[in-house]
Amino acid sequence: MSAAPPEAGPMVLLVDDEPSLVQALDINLRARGYRTVTARDGRGALEAMTERHIDLVVLDLGLPDRDGLEVLTGIRGWSRVPVIVLSARHTSDDKVEALDAGADDYMAKPFELGELLARIRAALRRGSSEPEAPVVRTGRLEIDLGASTVRRDGEEVRLTPTEWRILEVLARSADRMVGQSTLLTQVWGPGYETETQYLRTYLATLRRKLEDEPSHPVHLITEPGLGHRLVTRRLG
């Protein structure tokens, strides 16, 4: 996985196992002011989504470790980031399946670079016009889902990308229980549904940062054998 320097424009995640194609897209996007992150398989793509703020995904369906539709479903579990699917599958059924799974656009290989760049610009414009994400407040906490920040008594609390992703998923379902397997899939991706020790570790750290009494939480609640919830009231 590689990334461009942080000073450029929108961040585009390129997911494809064809090195020559990824290299060509990488060079052309960087030349036009985009930042890029590349991944050669589904696991790398989902890891990149949790570790970085991605503005758009270009996703191949023919990945070596899992079907691209599975990756798309994993992304859509918690993110509305624009996704443009690239695929050697040319039938209308394949296109319909990808769009139904949450893709914003679909291009069959081979494709014209100029057309892909135009579709990337259009997808980013549509994404930037989405309604502002809400702010969730509870007690001393303020969780800004648009700015990806959390404040306690007005002071920003520094979270790791994974800690933020857990909090974000819970905040978007505030006061509703999120099942363990659902939370694991949305944060780490498909294939992690049984890795409950991940949640125990990260929730303990989140409670130390956000709760007044981490051993007696009032906001980040675990319901044994069922799941987790953020107890709050939603404003804004």
Secondary structure, 3 states (H helix, E strand, C coil): CCECCCCCCCEEEEECCCHHHHHHHHHHHHHCCCEEEEECCHHHHHHHHHHCCCCEEEEECECCCCEHHHHHHHHHCCCCCCEEEEECCCCHHHHHHHHHCCCCEEEECCCCHHHHHHHHHHHHHHHHCCCCCCEEEECCEEEECCCCEEEECCEECCCCHHHHHHHHHHHHCCCCCEEHHHHHHHHHCCCCCCCHHHHHHHHHHHHHHHCCCCCCCCCEEEECCCEEEECCEEEC
